Amino acid sequence: MKSPNATVPDSVVVSVALNGQQFVSDKTLHYRDMENTFTYYQEMYVRDYTPKAGPSHGHTKMIVDGMGFMPFKNETGDSIGEPLWVRFIDKDSGEQIGQPSEAQDLASESFTWHNPPARPDTEAILQISYNKVEWQSIIPFGASYSYLYYESPYITGIDPKFGPVKNPLNEKVDITGKNFKCPDPECKDLYVRFGDPEHGIKVKGEKVDANTIRCVIPKYTKPDVLQVEATFNDQDYTNDNKTYGFFDPFVLDV
């Protein structure tokens, strides 16, 4: 059977009868039993989400902001932790990409989700659901899809490989590699990170050609060797273990 339409979000008791008159009663008085309660919830509102593109290997952490992500409450008004399911479907075929999985860090106004892998150039539609039956599509205004997969980039070389601390002459470094393709014409989310993910220095990158990124060397203050990685969506960085060395030049004698 299909549930009837409702004009306001609320919970109702579901009763059945074999003769159309004697319906099954709720199990307890004054309180609804979850076993035979059906809840109508308001459609969730998504204000924005990031990123909107990522590498084909997947496992990109997506952050979704909005309202109404925890609509279920008990009789005292406390939230009931029902799982929110998230999935991608292919825009062209309508087929599901990977398997639906639970949203993480779920709150009333936000949640996070790690997406599945897919073929490069796949245009995916983001969908959310509480019952895995009715799926709500999340598509930005004016767009026909939610997310674009691009081929995973990787770094093959850095030139120069070392330089003085503090970069007094504002020198730049060229980073070479493969699959350097921005998901947007402006390459607005192209960055280069010097150092580890937690404490690294992030600088804006410039795409010179299909195999080269250029950026200003950061003014690092001490001799060290730092890993250099790049991202095209300000979220997923390469992991190719290429490094840049900082040295501290000084004069012993003249």
VOGUNU-232491 format. One record per residue (C-alpha): residue in three letters; residue number from 1; y, z, x. Coordinates in steps of 0.25 Angstrom, whole numbers, padded with zeros to 4 digits. Layout:
<rs>
+-----+-----+-------+-------+-------+
|   r |   k |    yy |    zz |    xx |
+-----+-----+-------+-------+-------+
| ALA | NUM |     Y |     Z |     X |
...
+-----+-----+-------+-------+-------+
</rs>
This chain:
<rs>
+-----+-----+-------+-------+-------+
|   r |   k |    yy |    zz |    xx |
+-----+-----+-------+-------+-------+
| MET |   1 |  0000 |  0000 |  0000 |
| LYS |   2 |  0015 | -0002 |  0004 |
| SER |   3 |  0025 |  0010 |  0003 |
| PRO |   4 |  0036 |  0008 | -0007 |
| ASN |   5 |  0050 |  0006 | -0003 |
| ALA |   6 |  0059 |  0019 | -0002 |
| THR |   7 |  0074 |  0019 | -0002 |
| VAL |   8 |  0075 |  0032 |  0007 |
| PRO |   9 |  0067 |  0037 |  0019 |
| ASP |  10 |  0058 |  0048 |  0015 |
| SER |  11 |  0044 |  0054 |  0014 |
| VAL |  12 |  0035 |  0052 |  0002 |
| VAL |  13 |  0021 |  0057 | -0002 |
| VAL |  14 |  0011 |  0047 | -0004 |
| SER |  15 |  0001 |  0049 | -0015 |
| VAL |  16 | -0010 |  0041 | -0020 |
| ALA |  17 | -0018 |  0041 | -0034 |
| LEU |  18 | -0030 |  0034 | -0039 |
| ASN |  19 | -0025 |  0034 | -0053 |
| GLY |  20 | -0010 |  0032 | -0052 |
| GLN |  21 | -0007 |  0046 | -0057 |
| GLN |  22 | -0014 |  0057 | -0049 |
| PHE |  23 | -0007 |  0056 | -0035 |
| VAL |  24 | -0011 |  0064 | -0023 |
| SER |  25 | -0002 |  0076 | -0021 |
| ASP |  26 |  0004 |  0079 | -0008 |
| LYS |  27 | -0004 |  0090 |  0000 |
| THR |  28 |  0007 |  0100 |  0001 |
| LEU |  29 |  0018 |  0105 | -0008 |
| HIS |  30 |  0033 |  0102 | -0004 |
| TYR |  31 |  0030 |  0095 |  0009 |
| ARG |  32 |  0025 |  0081 |  0011 |
| ASP |  33 |  0012 |  0079 |  0018 |
| MET |  34 |  0012 |  0069 |  0030 |
| GLU |  35 | -0002 |  0064 |  0026 |
| ASN |  36 |  0003 |  0058 |  0013 |
| THR |  37 |  0018 |  0056 |  0016 |
| PHE |  38 |  0025 |  0042 |  0018 |
| THR |  39 |  0039 |  0042 |  0025 |
| TYR |  40 |  0049 |  0032 |  0023 |
| TYR |  41 |  0058 |  0031 |  0035 |
| GLN |  42 |  0071 |  0024 |  0037 |
| GLU |  43 |  0071 |  0012 |  0046 |
| MET |  44 |  0074 |  0016 |  0060 |
| TYR |  45 |  0088 |  0011 |  0066 |
| VAL |  46 |  0088 |  0006 |  0081 |
| ARG |  47 |  0102 |  0006 |  0087 |
| ASP |  48 |  0097 |  0000 |  0101 |
| TYR |  49 |  0086 | -0001 |  0111 |
| THR |  50 |  0085 | -0004 |  0125 |
| PRO |  51 |  0080 | -0012 |  0133 |
| LYS |  52 |  0079 | -0025 |  0125 |
| ALA |  53 |  0071 | -0032 |  0136 |
| GLY |  54 |  0061 | -0028 |  0146 |
| PRO |  55 |  0050 | -0033 |  0156 |
| SER |  56 |  0037 | -0039 |  0151 |
| HIS |  57 |  0029 | -0027 |  0157 |
| GLY |  58 |  0034 | -0018 |  0146 |
| HIS |  59 |  0035 | -0003 |  0145 |
| THR |  60 |  0050 | -0004 |  0144 |
| LYS |  61 |  0056 |  0009 |  0139 |
| MET |  62 |  0064 |  0005 |  0126 |
| ILE |  63 |  0074 |  0015 |  0121 |
| VAL |  64 |  0078 |  0014 |  0106 |
| ASP |  65 |  0090 |  0020 |  0099 |
| GLY |  66 |  0092 |  0022 |  0085 |
| MET |  67 |  0090 |  0031 |  0073 |
| GLY |  68 |  0078 |  0035 |  0064 |
| PHE |  69 |  0067 |  0035 |  0074 |
| MET |  70 |  0062 |  0049 |  0068 |
| PRO |  71 |  0062 |  0048 |  0053 |
| PHE |  72 |  0051 |  0057 |  0049 |
| LYS |  73 |  0054 |  0071 |  0046 |
| ASN |  74 |  0046 |  0083 |  0040 |
| GLU |  75 |  0050 |  0092 |  0028 |
| THR |  76 |  0059 |  0100 |  0038 |
| GLY |  77 |  0066 |  0088 |  0043 |
| ASP |  78 |  0060 |  0088 |  0057 |
| SER |  79 |  0056 |  0075 |  0063 |
| ILE |  80 |  0041 |  0071 |  0063 |
| GLY |  81 |  0037 |  0064 |  0075 |
| GLU |  82 |  0031 |  0051 |  0069 |
| PRO |  83 |  0029 |  0040 |  0080 |
| LEU |  84 |  0038 |  0028 |  0081 |
| TRP |  85 |  0030 |  0016 |  0084 |
| VAL |  86 |  0037 |  0004 |  0092 |
| ARG |  87 |  0032 | -0010 |  0096 |
| PHE |  88 |  0036 | -0024 |  0100 |
| ILE |  89 |  0032 | -0036 |  0093 |
| ASP |  90 |  0034 | -0050 |  0098 |
| LYS |  91 |  0046 | -0057 |  0091 |
| ASP |  92 |  0039 | -0071 |  0091 |
| SER |  93 |  0025 | -0067 |  0087 |
| GLY |  94 |  0027 | -0054 |  0080 |
| GLU |  95 |  0015 | -0048 |  0088 |
| GLN |  96 |  0015 | -0034 |  0093 |
| ILE |  97 |  0018 | -0032 |  0107 |
| GLY |  98 |  0009 | -0021 |  0113 |
| GLN |  99 |  0006 | -0009 |  0103 |
| PRO | 100 |  0016 | -0001 |  0096 |
| SER | 101 |  0019 |  0012 |  0103 |
| GLU | 102 |  0026 |  0025 |  0100 |
| ALA | 103 |  0041 |  0027 |  0103 |
| GLN | 104 |  0044 |  0037 |  0113 |
| ASP | 105 |  0055 |  0047 |  0114 |
| LEU | 106 |  0057 |  0046 |  0099 |
| ALA | 107 |  0069 |  0052 |  0093 |
| SER | 108 |  0077 |  0050 |  0080 |
| GLU | 109 |  0087 |  0040 |  0088 |
| SER | 110 |  0079 |  0034 |  0099 |
| PHE | 111 |  0065 |  0031 |  0105 |
| THR | 112 |  0059 |  0024 |  0117 |
| TRP | 113 |  0048 |  0015 |  0118 |
| HIS | 114 |  0040 |  0007 |  0130 |
| ASN | 115 |  0037 | -0007 |  0126 |
| PRO | 116 |  0025 | -0015 |  0129 |
| PRO | 117 |  0023 | -0027 |  0138 |
| ALA | 118 |  0025 | -0041 |  0133 |
| ARG | 119 |  0026 | -0055 |  0139 |
| PRO | 120 |  0040 | -0059 |  0145 |
| ASP | 121 |  0050 | -0065 |  0135 |
| THR | 122 |  0043 | -0058 |  0123 |
| GLU | 123 |  0054 | -0055 |  0113 |
| ALA | 124 |  0049 | -0042 |  0106 |
| ILE | 125 |  0054 | -0035 |  0093 |
| LEU | 126 |  0054 | -0020 |  0094 |
| GLN | 127 |  0048 | -0013 |  0082 |
| ILE | 128 |  0047 |  0002 |  0077 |
| SER | 129 |  0039 |  0009 |  0067 |
| TYR | 130 |  0034 |  0022 |  0062 |
| ASN | 131 |  0021 |  0017 |  0055 |
| LYS | 132 |  0017 |  0004 |  0063 |
| VAL | 133 |  0018 | -0004 |  0050 |
| GLU | 134 |  0033 | -0006 |  0047 |
| TRP | 135 |  0040 | -0010 |  0060 |
| GLN | 136 |  0055 | -0010 |  0062 |
| SER | 137 |  0060 | -0021 |  0071 |
| ILE | 138 |  0071 | -0018 |  0081 |
| ILE | 139 |  0079 | -0030 |  0084 |
| PRO | 140 |  0093 | -0030 |  0090 |
| PHE | 141 |  0104 | -0037 |  0081 |
| GLY | 142 |  0104 | -0052 |  0083 |
| ALA | 143 |  0091 | -0052 |  0091 |
| SER | 144 |  0077 | -0057 |  0087 |
| TYR | 145 |  0069 | -0047 |  0096 |
| SER | 146 |  0070 | -0034 |  0102 |
| TYR | 147 |  0065 | -0035 |  0116 |
| LEU | 148 |  0063 | -0046 |  0127 |
| TYR | 149 |  0052 | -0045 |  0137 |
| TYR | 150 |  0055 | -0051 |  0151 |
| GLU | 151 |  0046 | -0054 |  0163 |
| SER | 152 |  0046 | -0041 |  0172 |
| PRO | 153 |  0055 | -0043 |  0184 |
| TYR | 154 |  0051 | -0039 |  0198 |
| ILE | 155 |  0058 | -0038 |  0211 |
| THR | 156 |  0053 | -0045 |  0224 |
| GLY | 157 |  0064 | -0042 |  0234 |
| ILE | 158 |  0078 | -0036 |  0237 |
| ASP | 159 |  0089 | -0041 |  0247 |
| PRO | 160 |  0094 | -0034 |  0254 |
| LYS | 161 |  0084 | -0023 |  0255 |
| PHE | 162 |  0093 | -0012 |  0261 |
| GLY | 163 |  0107 | -0009 |  0263 |
| PRO | 164 |  0117 |  0003 |  0266 |
| VAL | 165 |  0119 |  0015 |  0257 |
| LYS | 166 |  0131 |  0015 |  0248 |
| ASN | 167 |  0131 | -0001 |  0248 |
| PRO | 168 |  0146 | -0001 |  0254 |
| LEU | 169 |  0147 | -0016 |  0253 |
| ASN | 170 |  0142 | -0017 |  0238 |
| GLU | 171 |  0130 | -0026 |  0243 |
| LYS | 172 |  0120 | -0032 |  0233 |
| VAL | 173 |  0105 | -0033 |  0233 |
| ASP | 174 |  0097 | -0045 |  0228 |
| ILE | 175 |  0084 | -0042 |  0221 |
| THR | 176 |  0074 | -0053 |  0219 |
| GLY | 177 |  0062 | -0054 |  0210 |
| LYS | 178 |  0056 | -0061 |  0198 |
| ASN | 179 |  0058 | -0061 |  0183 |
| PHE | 180 |  0073 | -0057 |  0185 |
| LYS | 181 |  0077 | -0061 |  0170 |
| CYS | 182 |  0087 | -0053 |  0162 |
| PRO | 183 |  0084 | -0052 |  0147 |
| ASP | 184 |  0098 | -0054 |  0144 |
| PRO | 185 |  0109 | -0064 |  0150 |
| GLU | 186 |  0118 | -0053 |  0156 |
| CYS | 187 |  0107 | -0046 |  0163 |
| LYS | 188 |  0114 | -0033 |  0158 |
| ASP | 189 |  0102 | -0024 |  0161 |
| LEU | 190 |  0099 | -0029 |  0175 |
| TYR | 191 |  0099 | -0017 |  0184 |
| VAL | 192 |  0094 | -0014 |  0198 |
| ARG | 193 |  0089 |  0000 |  0202 |
| PHE | 194 |  0089 |  0006 |  0216 |
| GLY | 195 |  0080 |  0018 |  0216 |
| ASP | 196 |  0070 |  0025 |  0207 |
| PRO | 197 |  0071 |  0024 |  0192 |
| GLU | 198 |  0076 |  0039 |  0190 |
| HIS | 199 |  0087 |  0039 |  0201 |
| GLY | 200 |  0089 |  0024 |  0205 |
| ILE | 201 |  0103 |  0017 |  0205 |
| LYS | 202 |  0104 |  0006 |  0195 |
| VAL | 203 |  0114 | -0006 |  0197 |
| LYS | 204 |  0117 | -0018 |  0189 |
| GLY | 205 |  0109 | -0030 |  0193 |
| GLU | 206 |  0113 | -0045 |  0193 |
| LYS | 207 |  0103 | -0056 |  0191 |
| VAL | 208 |  0106 | -0067 |  0201 |
| ASP | 209 |  0095 | -0076 |  0198 |
| ALA | 210 |  0081 | -0076 |  0192 |
| ASN | 211 |  0075 | -0069 |  0204 |
| THR | 212 |  0087 | -0061 |  0209 |
| ILE | 213 |  0095 | -0048 |  0205 |
| ARG | 214 |  0107 | -0043 |  0213 |
| CYS | 215 |  0114 | -0030 |  0212 |
| VAL | 216 |  0123 | -0021 |  0220 |
| ILE | 217 |  0116 | -0011 |  0229 |
| PRO | 218 |  0119 |  0003 |  0224 |
| LYS | 219 |  0127 |  0013 |  0233 |
| TYR | 220 |  0116 |  0022 |  0237 |
| THR | 221 |  0120 |  0033 |  0246 |
| LYS | 222 |  0108 |  0036 |  0255 |
| PRO | 223 |  0098 |  0028 |  0263 |
| ASP | 224 |  0086 |  0026 |  0254 |
| VAL | 225 |  0076 |  0015 |  0249 |
| LEU | 226 |  0077 |  0013 |  0234 |
| GLN | 227 |  0068 |  0005 |  0225 |
| VAL | 228 |  0076 | -0007 |  0218 |
| GLU | 229 |  0071 | -0011 |  0204 |
| ALA | 230 |  0078 | -0020 |  0193 |
| THR | 231 |  0078 | -0020 |  0178 |
| PHE | 232 |  0083 | -0031 |  0168 |
| ASN | 233 |  0083 | -0022 |  0156 |
| ASP | 234 |  0089 | -0009 |  0162 |
| GLN | 235 |  0076 | -0002 |  0159 |
| ASP | 236 |  0063 | -0008 |  0166 |
| TYR | 237 |  0065 | -0009 |  0181 |
| THR | 238 |  0056 | -0017 |  0191 |
| ASN | 239 |  0046 | -0009 |  0200 |
| ASP | 240 |  0045 | -0017 |  0212 |
| ASN | 241 |  0047 | -0007 |  0223 |
| LYS | 242 |  0058 | -0015 |  0230 |
| THR | 243 |  0068 | -0006 |  0238 |
| TYR | 244 |  0082 | -0006 |  0244 |
| GLY | 245 |  0085 |  0002 |  0256 |
| PHE | 246 |  0099 |  0010 |  0258 |
| PHE | 247 |  0102 |  0013 |  0273 |
| ASP | 248 |  0114 |  0021 |  0278 |
| PRO | 249 |  0120 |  0014 |  0290 |
| PHE | 250 |  0127 |  0022 |  0301 |
| VAL | 251 |  0133 |  0020 |  0315 |
| LEU | 252 |  0127 |  0028 |  0327 |
| ASP | 253 |  0136 |  0022 |  0338 |
| VAL | 254 |  0145 |  0011 |  0341 |
+-----+-----+-------+-------+-------+
</rs>
